[in-house]
Amino acid sequence: MFLFSLPLYLSTFAVLSSTQVLAWQVDVDCSFNSAGALLAGLTEPSLQLGNDLARHVSLATLEAQSIAMYMAKKALMGPRVGNLMQDLLGAPSEDDSETLAWIGTSVTNIIAAMNVPSTNEGGGTGLIIKCTDSHLTPIDPLRGIFRDKKRKNVRVQVPRIGTLNPQTACGYGLQGFTYGYPGGQVIVLCSDSPWGAAKVYNEVTLNKWRHAGDLRLNPLVISKGVDGMAGALSVKLLHELFHVGGIAFQQAGGTGTPNQFPGTLPEKEGNARISEVYTWKDISGKNVGSPETHSKRLSHKNALHNADSMALLGAGWYVPNYGWVDGACKTVKKANRSPLQYDGQGIPAAPDGYGGFENIDSALYPEKRAIPERKGGGNSYGAFVHRT
């Protein structure tokens, strides 16, 4: 994968943009069936509004990919208003060249990983997005150890944080997780608990907020600021895609290459490492609308390697009519707005008019909290997770 300075990653990004293909694959287990209707919080398949889970995941992944492309262009070309990059990444300013270069590097790694053709059950390469954990065979489920026997028997270890279903990877309360296997990566959107990411999302995409409505009046944005954007399925997937890019970078670099977005952050706080941190509030240490910190914020180094920092930055940047000041949503004067799509961006946004399908009461959107990463030995990949 790639690790470039700001002037240098542009040429590689341009090549990837021009050759971009939809190489990732949404697995058949995301397809709608009678059980899927229940997972979506609906009572009858006919009331699906024409959008099954597989379509939601496909559209959300397409938008997550588009947000990544948009981030790379915005990092290069701007304009950037407000202080979102300072809050989420600990940057000294919104124009800090080193932070902007890191953003470009990180999203370029995502796009490169998503360019590897997915063969799923066949050759076992590329990015696969699944909506259940049924493909994982329990080895020691009480310790969270499983194997993916269809992908070179890779060992997968996930945290144990509850007792809902001790025989499954998701059943201890996870929203989702990401792991690598030789030649590719797997995102699992959990669906066997009430809080799985395949069930709990208040919007499929952010697209409607790019074209209509007033985001400042969104109840979640009023109460949570930019954290209110995290309820969209596309933003949940973007978070996982930063883990994908980090794993792909590690795989390409060989032995000793660090994962750029690990479950345990690289810099100690006090005498201990900490797990990845979720939500703008906990990353920045602020309350929405206040410039004062109420608690310790992530260090600059840890913030740069924190997947939720990057995903929330992407979500905030992707709605160009708005800027974010101390986490609060503000309108941006037309002259200072980014375009809806930059020239040469590559992957288009989700189809016009699509987005904002609400499949649950947005008041039910759960907070996300960090959990410690559990590491296994041997041929083991750490899993990166959301929990309620």
Secondary structure as GFF3:
##gff-version 3
##sequence-region A 1 388
A	DSSP	alpha_helix	6	19	.	.	.	ID=ss1
A	DSSP	beta_strand	25	26	.	.	.	ID=ss2
A	DSSP	three_ten_helix	28	30	.	.	.	ID=ss3
A	DSSP	alpha_helix	34	39	.	.	.	ID=ss4
A	DSSP	three_ten_helix	45	47	.	.	.	ID=ss5
A	DSSP	alpha_helix	53	77	.	.	.	ID=ss6
A	DSSP	alpha_helix	84	89	.	.	.	ID=ss7
A	DSSP	alpha_helix	97	114	.	.	.	ID=ss8
A	DSSP	beta_strand	126	130	.	.	.	ID=ss9
A	DSSP	beta_strand	136	140	.	.	.	ID=ss10
A	DSSP	three_ten_helix	141	143	.	.	.	ID=ss11
A	DSSP	beta_strand	145	148	.	.	.	ID=ss12
A	DSSP	beta_strand	154	157	.	.	.	ID=ss13
A	DSSP	beta_strand	174	181	.	.	.	ID=ss14
A	DSSP	beta_strand	184	189	.	.	.	ID=ss15
A	DSSP	alpha_helix	207	211	.	.	.	ID=ss16
A	DSSP	three_ten_helix	215	217	.	.	.	ID=ss17
A	DSSP	alpha_helix	219	224	.	.	.	ID=ss18
A	DSSP	three_ten_helix	225	231	.	.	.	ID=ss19
A	DSSP	alpha_helix	233	253	.	.	.	ID=ss20
A	DSSP	alpha_helix	280	284	.	.	.	ID=ss21
A	DSSP	alpha_helix	300	304	.	.	.	ID=ss22
A	DSSP	alpha_helix	307	317	.	.	.	ID=ss23
A	DSSP	beta_strand	322	325	.	.	.	ID=ss24
A	DSSP	beta_strand	328	331	.	.	.	ID=ss25
A	DSSP	three_ten_helix	334	336	.	.	.	ID=ss26
A	DSSP	three_ten_helix	362	364	.	.	.	ID=ss27
A	DSSP	beta_strand	380	382	.	.	.	ID=ss28
A	DSSP	beta_strand	384	387	.	.	.	ID=ss29
###
